[in-house]
């Protein structure tokens, strides 16, 4: 399960099998961010 | 007949003269005649963009790229999803800029203003894309 907080401040979660990892990785890579949701169950830690 | 040739010659000479005079006018003259140049804006006159708004602009660019690619490849479902997300993004950006605080004094430390946490994009298999702060 991937937990994240939207820009509106809502706490969201989505099953990993419903996440398009390829597109997500590419979208974040274009913005010089690494998309690794498996890290500690969250997409990012500041 | 001679009169006709003379007339054609005169027209040619006149038009050549007109076009040469137009070409020979310096480019700067035309520019300064048609535009008024002002100095740089006063400090604080330009409202600085919040980092989150800049991030949203980057996201918007990515969404529009997806929209174009999906549209080009005939994946209209993905194109519609990207369009819907881009619309929501614009609405969010507008609401953020409306509530943007007053401009702060210019940061002279040379540090680039960045958000505290980056904004990630999460694409779902149903075609929707979420923006997440953490």
Backbone of each chain as nested JSON, in Angstrom:
{
  "chains": [
    {"id": "A", "residues": [
      {"number": 1, "name": "UNK", "atoms": {"N": [0.849, -1.204, 0.0], "CA": [0.0, 0.0, 0.0], "C": [0.88, 1.248, 0.0]}},
      {"number": 2, "name": "UNK", "atoms": {"N": [0.53, 2.206, -0.826], "CA": [1.295, 3.447, -0.901], "C": [0.492, 4.571, -0.244]}},
      {"number": 3, "name": "UNK", "atoms": {"N": [1.08, 5.145, 0.793], "CA": [0.439, 6.264, 1.49], "C": [1.073, 7.549, 1.007]}},
      {"number": 4, "name": "UNK", "atoms": {"N": [0.257, 8.543, 0.819], "CA": [0.814, 9.842, 0.451], "C": [-0.154, 10.957, 0.825]}},
      {"number": 5, "name": "UNK", "atoms": {"N": [0.373, 12.165, 0.843], "CA": [-0.442, 13.349, 1.17], "C": [-0.523, 14.216, -0.068]}},
      {"number": 6, "name": "UNK", "atoms": {"N": [-1.726, 14.526, -0.475], "CA": [-1.907, 15.329, -1.683], "C": [-1.591, 16.79, -1.393]}},
      {"number": 7, "name": "UNK", "atoms": {"N": [-1.54, 17.576, -2.46], "CA": [-1.25, 19.001, -2.302], "C": [-2.355, 19.712, -1.528]}},
      {"number": 8, "name": "UNK", "atoms": {"N": [-3.551, 19.111, -1.553], "CA": [-4.658, 19.715, -0.807], "C": [-4.623, 19.314, 0.664]}},
      {"number": 9, "name": "UNK", "atoms": {"N": [-3.653, 18.442, 1.019], "CA": [-3.515, 18.026, 2.415], "C": [-4.272, 16.767, 2.771]}},
      {"number": 10, "name": "UNK", "atoms": {"N": [-4.872, 16.13, 1.792], "CA": [-5.629, 14.909, 2.072], "C": [-4.685, 13.715, 2.162]}},
      {"number": 11, "name": "UNK", "atoms": {"N": [-4.953, 12.856, 3.134], "CA": [-4.156, 11.64, 3.3], "C": [-4.755, 10.558, 2.403]}},
      {"number": 12, "name": "UNK", "atoms": {"N": [-3.972, 10.104, 1.44], "CA": [-4.484, 9.141, 0.464], "C": [-3.667, 7.864, 0.549]}},
      {"number": 13, "name": "UNK", "atoms": {"N": [-4.276, 6.786, 0.112], "CA": [-3.52, 5.548, -0.027], "C": [-4.034, 4.783, -1.237]}},
      {"number": 14, "name": "UNK", "atoms": {"N": [-3.118, 4.081, -1.853], "CA": [-3.481, 3.328, -3.053], "C": [-2.697, 2.016, -3.044]}},
      {"number": 15, "name": "UNK", "atoms": {"N": [-3.343, 0.963, -3.508], "CA": [-2.655, -0.332, -3.573], "C": [-1.547, -0.239, -4.628]}},
      {"number": 16, "name": "UNK", "atoms": {"N": [-0.433, -0.86, -4.319], "CA": [0.723, -0.77, -5.211], "C": [0.437, -1.344, -6.601]}},
      {"number": 17, "name": "UNK", "atoms": {"N": [-0.421, -2.351, -6.651], "CA": [-0.698, -2.956, -7.961], "C": [-1.561, -2.043, -8.834]}},
      {"number": 18, "name": "UNK", "atoms": {"N": [-2.118, -0.989, -8.23], "CA": [-2.91, -0.039, -9.019], "C": [-2.073, 1.159, -9.467]}},
      {"number": 19, "name": "UNK", "atoms": {"N": [-0.814, 1.185, -9.018], "CA": [0.073, 2.281, -9.401], "C": [0.817, 1.895, -10.676]}},
      {"number": 20, "name": "UNK", "atoms": {"N": [0.808, 2.799, -11.639], "CA": [1.571, 2.581, -12.867], "C": [3.005, 3.031, -12.602]}},
      {"number": 21, "name": "UNK", "atoms": {"N": [3.818, 2.074, -12.231], "CA": [5.182, 2.402, -11.806], "C": [5.997, 3.008, -12.937]}},
      {"number": 22, "name": "UNK", "atoms": {"N": [5.808, 2.473, -14.135], "CA": [6.585, 2.97, -15.271], "C": [6.331, 4.44, -15.541]}},
      {"number": 23, "name": "UNK", "atoms": {"N": [5.051, 4.788, -15.619], "CA": [4.691, 6.181, -15.902], "C": [5.098, 7.074, -14.737]}},
      {"number": 24, "name": "UNK", "atoms": {"N": [4.866, 6.586, -13.51], "CA": [5.229, 7.389, -12.329], "C": [6.728, 7.648, -12.298]}},
      {"number": 25, "name": "UNK", "atoms": {"N": [7.5, 6.599, -12.551], "CA": [8.954, 6.755, -12.543], "C": [9.39, 7.765, -13.598]}},
      {"number": 26, "name": "UNK", "atoms": {"N": [8.797, 7.656, -14.783], "CA": [9.179, 8.547, -15.875], "C": [8.79, 9.997, -15.574]}},
      {"number": 27, "name": "UNK", "atoms": {"N": [7.58, 10.162, -15.047], "CA": [7.122, 11.525, -14.726], "C": [8.033, 12.186, -13.714]}},
      {"number": 28, "name": "UNK", "atoms": {"N": [8.416, 11.422, -12.704], "CA": [9.274, 12.007, -11.666], "C": [10.711, 12.152, -12.151]}},
      {"number": 29, "name": "UNK", "atoms": {"N": [11.137, 11.221, -13.006], "CA": [12.499, 11.317, -13.534], "C": [12.657, 12.582, -14.365]}},
      {"number": 30, "name": "UNK", "atoms": {"N": [11.617, 12.924, -15.131], "CA": [11.663, 14.153, -15.935], "C": [11.83, 15.383, -15.056]}},
      {"number": 31, "name": "UNK", "atoms": {"N": [11.383, 15.257, -13.813], "CA": [11.49, 16.383, -12.881], "C": [12.632, 16.168, -11.9]}},
      {"number": 32, "name": "UNK", "atoms": {"N": [13.534, 15.256, -12.272], "CA": [14.751, 14.988, -11.485], "C": [14.436, 14.491, -10.08]}},
      {"number": 33, "name": "UNK", "atoms": {"N": [13.387, 13.688, -9.979], "CA": [13.029, 13.077, -8.704], "C": [13.023, 11.571, -8.874]}},
      {"number": 34, "name": "UNK", "atoms": {"N": [13.412, 10.888, -7.818], "CA": [13.442, 9.43, -7.874], "C": [12.173, 8.883, -7.234]}},
      {"number": 35, "name": "UNK", "atoms": {"N": [11.445, 8.099, -7.989], "CA": [10.193, 7.523, -7.499], "C": [10.48, 6.116, -6.995]}},
      {"number": 36, "name": "UNK", "atoms": {"N": [10.538, 5.969, -5.663], "CA": [10.806, 4.653, -5.073], "C": [9.826, 4.42, -3.925]}},
      {"number": 37, "name": "UNK", "atoms": {"N": [8.62, 4.009, -4.258], "CA": [7.578, 3.873, -3.23], "C": [7.861, 2.769, -2.224]}},
      {"number": 38, "name": "UNK", "atoms": {"N": [8.734, 1.853, -2.587], "CA": [8.987, 0.743, -1.672], "C": [9.773, 1.184, -0.438]}},
      {"number": 39, "name": "UNK", "atoms": {"N": [10.344, 2.375, -0.495], "CA": [11.138, 2.85, 0.627], "C": [10.23, 3.259, 1.778]}},
      {"number": 40, "name": "UNK", "atoms": {"N": [10.224, 2.512, 2.825], "CA": [9.517, 2.81, 4.067], "C": [8.029, 3.038, 3.836]}},
      {"number": 41, "name": "UNK", "atoms": {"N": [7.474, 2.486, 2.777], "CA": [6.029, 2.548, 2.573], "C": [5.518, 3.906, 2.152]}},
      {"number": 42, "name": "UNK", "atoms": {"N": [6.436, 4.861, 1.986], "CA": [6.019, 6.191, 1.551], "C": [6.844, 6.568, 0.337]}},
      {"number": 43, "name": "UNK", "atoms": {"N": [6.322, 7.485, -0.447], "CA": [7.046, 7.804, -1.673], "C": [8.26, 8.665, -1.404]}},
      {"number": 44, "name": "UNK", "atoms": {"N": [8.238, 9.405, -0.341], "CA": [9.38, 10.281, -0.102], "C": [9.444, 10.686, 1.349]}},
      {"number": 45, "name": "UNK", "atoms": {"N": [10.6, 10.927, 1.789], "CA": [10.833, 11.519, 3.113], "C": [11.732, 12.723, 2.913]}},
      {"number": 46, "name": "UNK", "atoms": {"N": [11.299, 13.875, 3.371], "CA": [12.153, 15.049, 3.179], "C": [13.48, 14.91, 3.936]}}
    ]},
    {"id": "B", "residues": [
      {"number": 1, "name": "UNK", "atoms": {"N": [5.194, 54.397, -78.15], "CA": [5.983, 53.275, -77.662], "C": [7.089, 53.736, -76.724]}},
      {"number": 2, "name": "UNK", "atoms": {"N": [7.822, 54.773, -77.171], "CA": [8.899, 55.315, -76.352], "C": [8.361, 55.906, -75.048]}},
      {"number": 3, "name": "UNK", "atoms": {"N": [7.193, 56.486, -75.158], "CA": [6.567, 57.08, -73.973], "C": [6.266, 55.982, -72.956]}},
      {"number": 4, "name": "UNK", "atoms": {"N": [5.767, 54.82, -73.462], "CA": [5.443, 53.714, -72.573], "C": [6.703, 53.219, -71.862]}},
      {"number": 5, "name": "UNK", "atoms": {"N": [7.802, 53.045, -72.624], "CA": [9.062, 52.593, -72.015], "C": [9.56, 53.585, -70.972]}},
      {"number": 6, "name": "UNK", "atoms": {"N": [9.416, 54.856, -71.315], "CA": [9.864, 55.892, -70.379], "C": [9.059, 55.844, -69.095]}},
      {"number": 7, "name": "UNK", "atoms": {"N": [7.765, 55.597, -69.253], "CA": [6.894, 55.51, -68.088], "C": [7.269, 54.314, -67.207]}},
      {"number": 8, "name": "UNK", "atoms": {"N": [7.488, 53.163, -67.833], "CA": [7.883, 51.952, -67.096], "C": [9.218, 52.184, -66.398]}},
      {"number": 9, "name": "UNK", "atoms": {"N": [10.149, 52.82, -67.095], "CA": [11.465, 53.11, -66.519], "C": [11.334, 54.023, -65.29]}},
      {"number": 10, "name": "UNK", "atoms": {"N": [10.481, 55.022, -65.436], "CA": [10.294, 55.963, -64.319], "C": [9.698, 55.256, -63.112]}},
      {"number": 11, "name": "UNK", "atoms": {"N": [8.717, 54.386, -63.376], "CA": [8.093, 53.637, -62.263], "C": [9.119, 52.753, -61.589]}},
      {"number": 12, "name": "UNK", "atoms": {"N": [9.943, 52.069, -62.388], "CA": [10.969, 51.185, -61.83], "C": [11.958, 51.967, -60.964]}},
      {"number": 13, "name": "UNK", "atoms": {"N": [12.381, 53.099, -61.464], "CA": [13.348, 53.921, -60.71], "C": [12.745, 54.389, -59.398]}},
      {"number": 14, "name": "UNK", "atoms": {"N": [11.49, 54.811, -59.465], "CA": [10.839, 55.327, -58.263], "C": [10.655, 54.213, -57.22]}},
      {"number": 15, "name": "UNK", "atoms": {"N": [10.163, 53.043, -57.656], "CA": [9.933, 51.95, -56.694], "C": [11.243, 51.457, -56.112]}},
      {"number": 16, "name": "UNK", "atoms": {"N": [12.291, 51.411, -56.908], "CA": [13.599, 51.008, -56.398], "C": [14.073, 51.996, -55.344]}},
      {"number": 17, "name": "UNK", "atoms": {"N": [13.867, 53.257, -55.615], "CA": [14.279, 54.275, -54.657], "C": [13.522, 54.151, -53.345]}},
      {"number": 18, "name": "UNK", "atoms": {"N": [12.222, 53.878, -53.441], "CA": [11.41, 53.749, -52.227], "C": [11.868, 52.546, -51.408]}},
      {"number": 19, "name": "UNK", "atoms": {"N": [12.027, 51.405, -52.082], "CA": [12.403, 50.201, -51.338], "C": [13.8, 50.332, -50.749]}},
      {"number": 20, "name": "UNK", "atoms": {"N": [14.712, 51.0, -51.47], "CA": [16.073, 51.173, -50.945], "C": [16.048, 52.054, -49.708]}},
      {"number": 21, "name": "UNK", "atoms": {"N": [15.213, 53.091, -49.759], "CA": [15.174, 53.981, -48.602], "C": [14.594, 53.258, -47.399]}},
      {"number": 22, "name": "UNK", "atoms": {"N": [13.653, 52.318, -47.653], "CA": [13.083, 51.565, -46.534], "C": [14.103, 50.597, -45.959]}},
      {"number": 23, "name": "UNK", "atoms": {"N": [14.877, 49.975, -46.833], "CA": [15.857, 48.995, -46.374], "C": [16.998, 49.677, -45.647]}},
      {"number": 24, "name": "UNK", "atoms": {"N": [17.382, 50.829, -46.154], "CA": [18.545, 51.469, -45.58], "C": [18.268, 52.103, -44.215]}},
      {"number": 25, "name": "UNK", "atoms": {"N": [16.977, 52.165, -43.817], "CA": [16.68, 52.724, -42.5], "C": [17.242, 51.803, -41.419]}},
      {"number": 26, "name": "UNK", "atoms": {"N": [18.02, 52.339, -40.534], "CA": [18.612, 51.48, -39.507], "C": [17.537, 50.8, -38.659]}},
      {"number": 27, "name": "UNK", "atoms": {"N": [17.821, 49.573, -38.282], "CA": [16.878, 48.776, -37.514], "C": [16.57, 49.44, -36.171]}},
      {"number": 28, "name": "UNK", "atoms": {"N": [17.591, 50.026, -35.557], "CA": [17.413, 50.659, -34.251], "C": [16.449, 51.832, -34.326]}},
      {"number": 29, "name": "UNK", "atoms": {"N": [16.5, 52.537, -35.422], "CA": [15.618, 53.704, -35.591], "C": [14.164, 53.263, -35.575]}},
      {"number": 30, "name": "UNK", "atoms": {"N": [13.888, 52.219, -36.33], "CA": [12.524, 51.702, -36.377], "C": [12.087, 51.226, -34.99]}},
      {"number": 31, "name": "UNK", "atoms": {"N": [12.999, 50.556, -34.299], "CA": [12.689, 50.005, -32.982], "C": [12.375, 51.112, -31.984]}},
      {"number": 32, "name": "UNK", "atoms": {"N": [13.242, 52.117, -31.955], "CA": [13.038, 53.195, -30.982], "C": [11.847, 54.069, -31.339]}},
      {"number": 33, "name": "UNK", "atoms": {"N": [11.497, 54.079, -32.643], "CA": [10.36, 54.883, -33.066], "C": [9.039, 54.22, -32.659]}},
      {"number": 34, "name": "UNK", "atoms": {"N": [9.019, 52.891, -32.719], "CA": [7.774, 52.165, -32.489], "C": [7.622, 51.615, -31.072]}},
      {"number": 35, "name": "UNK", "atoms": {"N": [8.691, 51.569, -30.323], "CA": [8.611, 51.036, -28.963], "C": [9.212, 52.024, -27.978]}},
      {"number": 36, "name": "UNK", "atoms": {"N": [8.627, 52.013, -26.795], "CA": [9.156, 52.872, -25.742], "C": [9.836, 51.966, -24.717]}},
      {"number": 37, "name": "UNK", "atoms": {"N": [11.074, 52.237, -24.443], "CA": [11.834, 51.39, -23.521], "C": [11.838, 52.004, -22.127]}},
      {"number": 38, "name": "UNK", "atoms": {"N": [11.599, 51.163, -21.188], "CA": [11.619, 51.625, -19.799], "C": [12.751, 50.93, -19.066]}},
      {"number": 39, "name": "UNK", "atoms": {"N": [13.07, 51.411, -17.923], "CA": [14.14, 50.819, -17.125], "C": [13.682, 49.546, -16.443]}},
      {"number": 40, "name": "UNK", "atoms": {"N": [14.564, 48.955, -15.664], "CA": [14.191, 47.727, -14.958], "C": [13.138, 48.018, -13.896]}},
      {"number": 41, "name": "UNK", "atoms": {"N": [12.328, 47.021, -13.524], "CA": [11.299, 47.249, -12.507], "C": [11.927, 47.545, -11.15]}},
      {"number": 42, "name": "UNK", "atoms": {"N": [11.204, 48.311, -10.383], "CA": [11.692, 48.659, -9.045], "C": [11.713, 47.412, -8.161]}},
      {"number": 43, "name": "UNK", "atoms": {"N": [12.604, 47.381, -7.189], "CA": [12.638, 46.21, -6.296], "C": [11.301, 46.029, -5.591]}},
      {"number": 44, "name": "UNK", "atoms": {"N": [10.806, 44.804, -5.602], "CA": [9.53, 44.513, -4.96], "C": [8.335, 44.729, -5.854]}},
      {"number": 45, "name": "UNK", "atoms": {"N": [8.579, 45.297, -7.041], "CA": [7.459, 45.541, -7.948], "C": [6.922, 44.243, -8.523]}},
      {"number": 46, "name": "UNK", "atoms": {"N": [7.841, 43.332, -8.829], "CA": [7.438, 42.038, -9.375], "C": [7.197, 41.083, -8.213]}},
      {"number": 47, "name": "UNK", "atoms": {"N": [6.016, 40.499, -8.227], "CA": [5.651, 39.582, -7.149], "C": [6.377, 38.255, -7.335]}},
      {"number": 48, "name": "UNK", "atoms": {"N": [7.145, 37.805, -6.341], "CA": [7.855, 36.548, -6.505], "C": [6.895, 35.362, -6.526]}},
      {"number": 49, "name": "UNK", "atoms": {"N": [7.257, 34.351, -7.285], "CA": [6.419, 33.163, -7.392], "C": [6.759, 32.205, -6.266]}},
      {"number": 50, "name": "UNK", "atoms": {"N": [5.736, 31.709, -5.611], "CA": [5.957, 30.748, -4.531], "C": [6.555, 29.462, -5.108]}},
      {"number": 51, "name": "UNK", "atoms": {"N": [7.428, 28.8, -4.355], "CA": [8.039, 27.569, -4.87], "C": [7.019, 26.515, -5.258]}},
      {"number": 52, "name": "UNK", "atoms": {"N": [5.939, 26.424, -4.479], "CA": [4.947, 25.388, -4.793], "C": [4.257, 25.695, -6.122]}},
      {"number": 53, "name": "UNK", "atoms": {"N": [4.111, 26.964, -6.419], "CA": [3.5, 27.34, -7.703], "C": [4.441, 26.974, -8.855]}},
      {"number": 54, "name": "UNK", "atoms": {"N": [5.732, 27.176, -8.63], "CA": [6.7, 26.77, -9.655], "C": [6.665, 25.262, -9.867]}},
      {"number": 55, "name": "UNK", "atoms": {"N": [6.549, 24.529, -8.765], "CA": [6.456, 23.067, -8.869], "C": [5.208, 22.666, -9.657]}},
      {"number": 56, "name": "UNK", "atoms": {"N": [4.116, 23.361, -9.361], "CA": [2.876, 23.054, -10.069], "C": [3.016, 23.345, -11.555]}},
      {"number": 57, "name": "UNK", "atoms": {"N": [3.77, 24.359, -11.88], "CA": [3.99, 24.673, -13.289], "C": [4.766, 23.548, -13.971]}},
      {"number": 58, "name": "UNK", "atoms": {"N": [5.757, 23.007, -13.247], "CA": [6.514, 21.874, -13.804], "C": [5.595, 20.68, -14.023]}},
      {"number": 59, "name": "UNK", "atoms": {"N": [4.734, 20.448, -13.037], "CA": [3.776, 19.338, -13.152], "C": [2.848, 19.579, -14.338]}},
      {"number": 60, "name": "UNK", "atoms": {"N": [2.437, 20.823, -14.468], "CA": [1.538, 21.17, -15.573], "C": [2.225, 20.892, -16.915]}},
      {"number": 61, "name": "UNK", "atoms": {"N": [3.494, 21.226, -17.005], "CA": [4.225, 20.961, -18.246], "C": [4.265, 19.47, -18.542]}},
      {"number": 62, "name": "UNK", "atoms": {"N": [4.5, 18.679, -17.475], "CA": [4.537, 17.219, -17.661], "C": [3.169, 16.708, -18.106]}},
      {"number": 63, "name": "UNK", "atoms": {"N": [2.122, 17.239, -17.482], "CA": [0.763, 16.802, -17.829], "C": [0.426, 17.145, -19.274]}},
      {"number": 64, "name": "UNK", "atoms": {"N": [0.822, 18.322, -19.68], "CA": [0.528, 18.731, -21.057], "C": [1.324, 17.88, -22.056]}},
      {"number": 65, "name": "UNK", "atoms": {"N": [2.529, 17.488, -21.648], "CA": [3.317, 16.592, -22.511], "C": [2.621, 15.242, -22.637]}},
      {"number": 66, "name": "UNK", "atoms": {"N": [2.107, 14.75, -21.509], "CA": [1.359, 13.483, -21.533], "C": [0.129, 13.615, -22.418]}},
      {"number": 67, "name": "UNK", "atoms": {"N": [-0.55, 14.729, -22.259], "CA": [-1.765, 14.975, -23.043], "C": [-1.466, 14.933, -24.542]}},
      {"number": 68, "name": "UNK", "atoms": {"N": [-0.388, 15.583, -24.933], "CA": [-0.029, 15.618, -26.355], "C": [0.354, 14.23, -26.859]}},
      {"number": 69, "name": "UNK", "atoms": {"N": [1.167, 13.526, -26.046], "CA": [1.604, 12.187, -26.46], "C": [0.417, 11.237, -26.578]}},
      {"number": 70, "name": "UNK", "atoms": {"N": [-0.456, 11.295, -25.569], "CA": [-1.616, 10.396, -25.573], "C": [-2.534, 10.723, -26.742]}},
      {"number": 71, "name": "UNK", "atoms": {"N": [-2.716, 11.989, -26.992], "CA": [-3.567, 12.42, -28.096], "C": [-2.972, 11.975, -29.432]}},
      {"number": 72, "name": "UNK", "atoms": {"N": [-1.667, 12.122, -29.54], "CA": [-0.99, 11.749, -30.792], "C": [-1.081, 10.255, -31.046]}},
      {"number": 73, "name": "UNK", "atoms": {"N": [-0.952, 9.465, -29.971], "CA": [-0.967, 8.004, -30.138], "C": [-2.389, 7.445, -30.155]}},
      {"number": 74, "name": "UNK", "atoms": {"N": [-3.38, 8.311, -30.025], "CA": [-4.767, 7.85, -30.107], "C": [-5.3, 7.27, -28.813]}},
      {"number": 75, "name": "UNK", "atoms": {"N": [-4.547, 7.446, -27.716], "CA": [-5.009, 6.96, -26.416], "C": [-5.85, 8.059, -25.784]}},
      {"number": 76, "name": "UNK", "atoms": {"N": [-7.09, 8.145, -26.22], "CA": [-7.922, 9.272, -25.809], "C": [-8.351, 9.195, -24.352]}},
      {"number": 77, "name": "UNK", "atoms": {"N": [-8.383, 7.976, -23.82], "CA": [-8.724, 7.838, -22.398], "C": [-7.644, 8.499, -21.54]}},
      {"number": 78, "name": "UNK", "atoms": {"N": [-6.39, 8.201, -21.868], "CA": [-5.277, 8.809, -21.135], "C": [-5.231, 10.31, -21.382]}},
      {"number": 79, "name": "UNK", "atoms": {"N": [-5.545, 10.71, -22.608], "CA": [-5.542, 12.136, -22.937], "C": [-6.589, 12.881, -22.117]}},
      {"number": 80, "name": "UNK", "atoms": {"N": [-7.765, 12.257, -21.99], "CA": [-8.818, 12.895, -21.196], "C": [-8.426, 12.966, -19.73]}},
      {"number": 81, "name": "UNK", "atoms": {"N": [-7.808, 11.904, -19.23], "CA": [-7.376, 11.9, -17.825], "C": [-6.333, 12.982, -17.594]}},
      {"number": 82, "name": "UNK", "atoms": {"N": [-5.403, 13.114, -18.525], "CA": [-4.367, 14.148, -18.393], "C": [-4.992, 15.534, -18.474]}},
      {"number": 83, "name": "UNK", "atoms": {"N": [-5.981, 15.687, -19.347], "CA": [-6.649, 16.987, -19.471], "C": [-7.385, 17.337, -18.186]}},
      {"number": 84, "name": "UNK", "atoms": {"N": [-8.061, 16.33, -17.606], "CA": [-8.786, 16.576, -16.349], "C": [-7.808, 16.953, -15.241]}},
      {"number": 85, "name": "UNK", "atoms": {"N": [-6.692, 16.254, -15.19], "CA": [-5.692, 16.542, -14.159], "C": [-5.078, 17.929, -14.364]}},
      {"number": 86, "name": "UNK", "atoms": {"N": [-4.842, 18.257, -15.624], "CA": [-4.27, 19.577, -15.925], "C": [-5.241, 20.678, -15.522]}},
      {"number": 87, "name": "UNK", "atoms": {"N": [-6.523, 20.442, -15.732], "CA": [-7.533, 21.424, -15.338], "C": [-7.547, 21.605, -13.826]}},
      {"number": 88, "name": "UNK", "atoms": {"N": [-7.521, 20.479, -13.113], "CA": [-7.498, 20.552, -11.643], "C": [-6.239, 21.263, -11.162]}},
      {"number": 89, "name": "UNK", "atoms": {"N": [-5.159, 21.015, -11.876], "CA": [-3.881, 21.644, -11.529], "C": [-3.962, 23.166, -11.662]}},
      {"number": 90, "name": "UNK", "atoms": {"N": [-4.582, 23.603, -12.741], "CA": [-4.733, 25.044, -12.958], "C": [-5.592, 25.661, -11.862]}},
      {"number": 91, "name": "UNK", "atoms": {"N": [-6.675, 24.96, -11.507], "CA": [-7.554, 25.478, -10.456], "C": [-6.806, 25.585, -9.132]}},
      {"number": 92, "name": "UNK", "atoms": {"N": [-6.002, 24.555, -8.844], "CA": [-5.228, 24.571, -7.606], "C": [-4.215, 25.718, -7.621]}},
      {"number": 93, "name": "UNK", "atoms": {"N": [-3.568, 25.877, -8.754], "CA": [-2.567, 26.94, -8.864], "C": [-3.215, 28.314, -8.693]}},
      {"number": 94, "name": "UNK", "atoms": {"N": [-4.393, 28.474, -9.294], "CA": [-5.094, 29.751, -9.152], "C": [-5.466, 30.018, -7.701]}},
      {"number": 95, "name": "UNK", "atoms": {"N": [-5.956, 28.982, -7.012], "CA": [-6.335, 29.189, -5.617], "C": [-5.11, 29.493, -4.77]}},
      {"number": 96, "name": "UNK", "atoms": {"N": [-3.979, 28.898, -5.122], "CA": [-2.755, 29.177, -4.372], "C": [-2.267, 30.595, -4.619]}},
      {"number": 97, "name": "UNK", "atoms": {"N": [-2.321, 31.032, -5.869], "CA": [-1.825, 32.387, -6.175], "C": [-2.749, 33.453, -5.604]}},
      {"number": 98, "name": "UNK", "atoms": {"N": [-4.046, 33.127, -5.484], "CA": [-4.962, 34.091, -4.865], "C": [-4.625, 34.297, -3.4]}},
      {"number": 99, "name": "UNK", "atoms": {"N": [-4.214, 33.214, -2.75], "CA": [-3.919, 33.284, -1.317], "C": [-2.432, 33.45, -1.044]}},
      {"number": 100, "name": "UNK", "atoms": {"N": [-1.713, 33.829, -2.075], "CA": [-0.269, 33.992, -1.887], "C": [-0.008, 35.201, -0.983]}},
      {"number": 101, "name": "UNK", "atoms": {"N": [0.905, 35.065, 0.001], "CA": [1.182, 36.183, 0.887], "C": [1.888, 37.316, 0.161]}},
      {"number": 102, "name": "UNK", "atoms": {"N": [1.923, 38.465, 0.812], "CA": [2.564, 39.647, 0.227], "C": [4.026, 39.365, -0.041]}},
      {"number": 103, "name": "UNK", "atoms": {"N": [4.588, 40.047, -1.046], "CA": [5.99, 39.792, -1.375], "C": [6.912, 40.058, -0.202]}},
      {"number": 104, "name": "UNK", "atoms": {"N": [7.858, 39.166, -0.03], "CA": [8.853, 39.301, 1.025], "C": [10.062, 40.043, 0.474]}},
      {"number": 105, "name": "UNK", "atoms": {"N": [10.881, 40.605, 1.357], "CA": [12.109, 41.241, 0.88], "C": [12.957, 40.256, 0.108]}},
      {"number": 106, "name": "UNK", "atoms": {"N": [13.64, 40.776, -0.887], "CA": [14.417, 39.924, -1.779], "C": [15.508, 39.176, -1.019]}},
      {"number": 107, "name": "UNK", "atoms": {"N": [15.616, 37.882, -1.302], "CA": [16.628, 37.056, -0.66], "C": [17.97, 37.29, -1.335]}},
      {"number": 108, "name": "UNK", "atoms": {"N": [18.903, 37.837, -0.602], "CA": [20.198, 38.162, -1.191], "C": [21.26, 37.128, -0.863]}},
      {"number": 109, "name": "UNK", "atoms": {"N": [20.855, 36.057, -0.188], "CA": [21.857, 35.071, 0.204], "C": [22.301, 34.217, -0.972]}},
      {"number": 110, "name": "UNK", "atoms": {"N": [21.581, 34.292, -2.072], "CA": [21.954, 33.51, -3.241], "C": [21.377, 32.108, -3.234]}},
      {"number": 111, "name": "UNK", "atoms": {"N": [20.636, 31.77, -2.187], "CA": [20.037, 30.44, -2.135], "C": [18.832, 30.398, -3.055]}},
      {"number": 112, "name": "UNK", "atoms": {"N": [18.7, 29.306, -3.756], "CA": [17.545, 29.142, -4.624], "C": [16.36, 28.699, -3.783]}},
      {"number": 113, "name": "UNK", "atoms": {"N": [15.231, 29.384, -4.006], "CA": [14.042, 29.033, -3.234], "C": [13.478, 27.707, -3.723]}},
      {"number": 114, "name": "UNK", "atoms": {"N": [13.417, 26.718, -2.869], "CA": [12.87, 25.421, -3.213], "C": [11.872, 25.024, -2.139]}},
      {"number": 115, "name": "UNK", "atoms": {"N": [10.883, 24.231, -2.476], "CA": [9.963, 23.769, -1.456], "C": [10.678, 22.861, -0.47]}},
      {"number": 116, "name": "UNK", "atoms": {"N": [10.102, 22.815, 0.753], "CA": [10.755, 21.988, 1.769], "C": [10.722, 20.525, 1.374]}},
      {"number": 117, "name": "UNK", "atoms": {"N": [9.613, 20.086, 0.826], "CA": [9.559, 18.704, 0.344], "C": [9.146, 18.713, -1.115]}},
      {"number": 118, "name": "UNK", "atoms": {"N": [9.758, 17.886, -1.918], "CA": [9.423, 17.896, -3.347], "C": [8.031, 17.327, -3.6]}},
      {"number": 119, "name": "UNK", "atoms": {"N": [7.498, 17.666, -4.738], "CA": [6.18, 17.168, -5.112], "C": [6.364, 16.01, -6.09]}},
      {"number": 120, "name": "UNK", "atoms": {"N": [5.849, 14.867, -5.714], "CA": [5.959, 13.677, -6.55], "C": [4.661, 13.467, -7.316]}},
      {"number": 121, "name": "UNK", "atoms": {"N": [4.797, 12.835, -8.45], "CA": [3.621, 12.493, -9.251], "C": [3.407, 10.985, -9.183]}},
      {"number": 122, "name": "UNK", "atoms": {"N": [2.178, 10.601, -8.907], "CA": [1.834, 9.181, -8.818], "C": [0.8, 8.891, -9.894]}},
      {"number": 123, "name": "UNK", "atoms": {"N": [1.205, 8.099, -10.861], "CA": [0.284, 7.73, -11.944], "C": [-0.387, 6.418, -11.585]}},
      {"number": 124, "name": "UNK", "atoms": {"N": [-1.686, 6.407, -11.659], "CA": [-2.432, 5.171, -11.404], "C": [-2.75, 4.5, -12.732]}},
      {"number": 125, "name": "UNK", "atoms": {"N": [-3.048, 3.218, -12.631], "CA": [-3.325, 2.469, -13.858], "C": [-4.651, 2.871, -14.49]}},
      {"number": 126, "name": "UNK", "atoms": {"N": [-5.505, 3.543, -13.712], "CA": [-6.769, 4.003, -14.312], "C": [-6.587, 5.301, -15.104]}},
      {"number": 127, "name": "UNK", "atoms": {"N": [-5.339, 5.79, -15.164], "CA": [-5.047, 6.974, -15.965], "C": [-4.972, 8.257, -15.162]}},
      {"number": 128, "name": "UNK", "atoms": {"N": [-5.382, 8.213, -13.898], "CA": [-5.324, 9.434, -13.096], "C": [-3.917, 9.638, -12.543]}},
      {"number": 129, "name": "UNK", "atoms": {"N": [-3.609, 10.868, -12.281], "CA": [-2.292, 11.221, -11.749], "C": [-2.499, 12.079, -10.51]}},
      {"number": 130, "name": "UNK", "atoms": {"N": [-1.872, 11.688, -9.425], "CA": [-1.952, 12.453, -8.184], "C": [-0.629, 13.151, -7.94]}},
      {"number": 131, "name": "UNK", "atoms": {"N": [-0.698, 14.335, -7.37], "CA": [0.502, 15.041, -6.931], "C": [0.567, 14.918, -5.418]}},
      {"number": 132, "name": "UNK", "atoms": {"N": [1.712, 14.485, -4.921], "CA": [1.848, 14.239, -3.484], "C": [3.052, 14.984, -2.936]}},
      {"number": 133, "name": "UNK", "atoms": {"N": [2.876, 15.494, -1.724], "CA": [3.985, 16.212, -1.096], "C": [4.859, 15.269, -0.287]}},
      {"number": 134, "name": "UNK", "atoms": {"N": [4.297, 14.219, 0.233], "CA": [5.098, 13.259, 1.006], "C": [4.357, 11.937, 1.087]}}
    ]}
  ]
}
